[in-house]
Amino acid sequence: MPAHYVGSACGKNMSLKVTFTVGFERKFNPTLDARTFKEFEEHLLNNQLKPFPRHIQIKETNSSPQIAEKLISPSR
């Protein structure tokens, strides 16, 4: 199950862009307006999205021993 979607830490503000430039991100990504680590941290903490309704289920599925075993074991 995918876990990169709005509501997950890594899926916040995802766009359909497949490439980016630092200049584009500086212009349009408000997270980069922070001047200090504390400002950066506060911005992230104060702008969290509500979790996707199935987030806990997807996270638990992705963390299950069965999934880990499939990733570790060679295919037969």
trRosetta pair geometry for C-beta under 8 A, 3 or more apart (Angstrom, degrees):
i j d omega theta_ij theta_ji phi_ij phi_ji
1 58 4.9 -133 124 -139 133 89
1 61 5.2 47 24 96 133 139
1 62 6.2 -109 64 -59 93 92
2 5 6.5 94 119 -37 109 106
2 58 7.5 -25 83 -163 44 134
3 8 5.6 129 161 -112 73 158
3 10 7.9 65 116 47 85 114
3 11 7.8 -143 138 -32 51 124
3 58 5.4 163 -99 141 83 116
3 59 6.4 97 -131 -87 128 61
3 62 5.3 -30 -47 -38 137 163
4 8 6.1 -115 -120 72 30 144
4 10 5.3 -54 -123 97 89 110
4 11 4.7 150 -180 -74 52 101
4 14 7.2 106 156 -83 91 148
5 8 5.6 83 52 5 58 112
5 11 4.5 16 71 -157 12 167
5 14 7.4 -80 -139 11 31 147
5 52 5.9 26 101 -49 117 157
6 11 5.3 -118 -61 131 24 112
6 12 6.8 82 -135 -107 58 39
6 14 6.6 -121 -65 22 73 104
6 49 6.1 -66 176 118 86 165
6 52 6.4 117 90 -68 68 108
7 11 6.5 -6 45 78 52 124
7 12 7.8 150 -14 -79 13 71
7 49 5.5 -102 -92 105 50 116
7 50 6.6 -30 -117 100 97 50
7 51 4.7 90 -175 -155 107 38
7 52 3.3 171 58 -28 161 80
7 55 5.3 -125 136 -74 121 129
8 11 4.1 67 55 15 94 112
8 12 7.4 -134 79 -35 48 70
8 51 7.8 62 -73 -136 47 78
8 52 7.0 -25 -36 5 76 118
8 55 6.4 175 -76 -132 77 109
9 12 6.7 -34 -166 -13 27 110
11 14 5.1 -41 -165 -32 65 125
12 48 7.7 -85 -103 -135 141 50
12 49 5.9 174 -117 4 95 117
13 29 7.8 117 137 -128 151 87
17 20 5.7 80 130 -69 136 89
20 24 5.4 -129 -166 71 82 130
20 25 5.8 65 160 -48 128 101
21 24 4.5 100 55 2 83 100
21 25 7.1 -154 91 -1 46 85
22 25 5.7 -58 -150 41 34 110
22 26 6.2 37 152 -22 68 106
23 26 5.7 -53 -144 35 30 112
23 27 6.4 25 157 -17 63 109
24 27 5.9 -64 -152 38 28 108
24 28 6.1 -21 168 20 67 114
25 28 6.7 -78 -129 56 24 81
25 29 4.4 -8 -169 4 71 132
25 32 6.0 99 141 -22 90 153
26 29 7.0 -26 -71 42 13 95
26 32 5.5 -107 -114 117 52 147
29 32 4.8 64 93 3 103 109
30 33 5.4 -27 -165 0 56 120
30 43 7.1 -161 126 -163 92 134
31 34 6.6 -27 173 -5 50 110
31 40 6.8 59 -180 -143 81 79
31 43 5.6 158 -124 121 64 138
31 44 6.8 52 -130 -71 113 80
33 39 7.9 -100 105 145 72 126
33 43 7.6 142 60 -93 92 155
34 37 7.7 73 146 -109 130 14
34 39 3.7 169 -147 107 92 103
34 40 3.7 160 106 -69 165 67
34 42 7.9 152 -114 49 123 87
34 43 5.5 -121 -63 -4 119 137
35 39 5.7 51 40 31 63 154
36 39 4.8 100 53 5 77 100
36 40 7.0 -137 97 -4 43 88
37 40 5.4 -55 -150 37 36 116
37 41 6.1 37 152 -20 69 106
38 41 5.7 -53 -145 38 29 112
38 42 6.3 30 155 -18 64 107
39 42 5.7 -54 -144 38 29 111
39 43 6.3 34 155 -23 64 105
40 43 5.9 -54 -151 32 27 112
40 44 6.6 24 153 -15 62 106
41 44 5.9 -57 -151 36 31 109
41 45 6.2 21 157 -12 66 111
42 45 5.9 -60 -142 43 30 106
42 46 5.7 17 164 -10 68 117
43 46 6.2 -65 -137 45 22 102
43 47 5.9 -8 171 5 62 123
44 47 6.5 -80 -139 48 18 94
44 48 7.4 49 159 -63 58 81
45 48 6.6 -21 -161 -29 31 108
51 55 4.0 -98 178 25 109 155
51 56 7.3 59 148 -35 149 79
52 55 4.4 124 59 -54 80 95
52 58 7.7 5 85 17 123 137
54 57 4.8 -57 -169 48 78 116
54 58 5.4 78 130 -26 92 102
55 58 5.9 -61 -145 40 27 107
55 59 6.0 25 159 -19 66 110
56 59 5.7 -55 -143 39 29 111
56 60 6.2 28 158 -18 64 108
57 60 5.9 -57 -147 38 27 109
57 61 6.3 28 155 -19 64 108
58 61 5.7 -54 -147 37 30 112
58 62 6.2 26 157 -15 65 109
59 62 5.9 -59 -145 41 28 108
59 63 6.1 15 158 -10 64 115
60 63 5.8 -67 -143 46 28 104
60 64 6.6 53 153 -55 63 90
61 64 5.8 -31 -156 -11 32 118
61 67 6.8 98 154 -44 61 139
62 67 5.9 -129 -152 122 32 172
63 67 7.2 68 48 53 6 132
63 68 7.8 12 -173 -43 37 107
64 67 4.9 96 63 5 84 100
64 68 7.1 -151 98 -3 45 88
65 68 5.4 -57 -146 41 37 113
65 69 6.0 42 154 -25 70 104
66 69 5.7 -50 -147 33 29 113
66 70 6.6 31 153 -19 61 104
67 70 5.8 -54 -153 34 33 111
67 71 6.5 29 152 -16 65 107
68 71 5.8 -59 -151 38 32 110
68 72 6.1 20 156 -13 68 112
69 72 5.9 -62 -141 42 29 104
69 73 5.6 17 168 -12 69 117
70 73 6.4 -53 -124 42 22 102
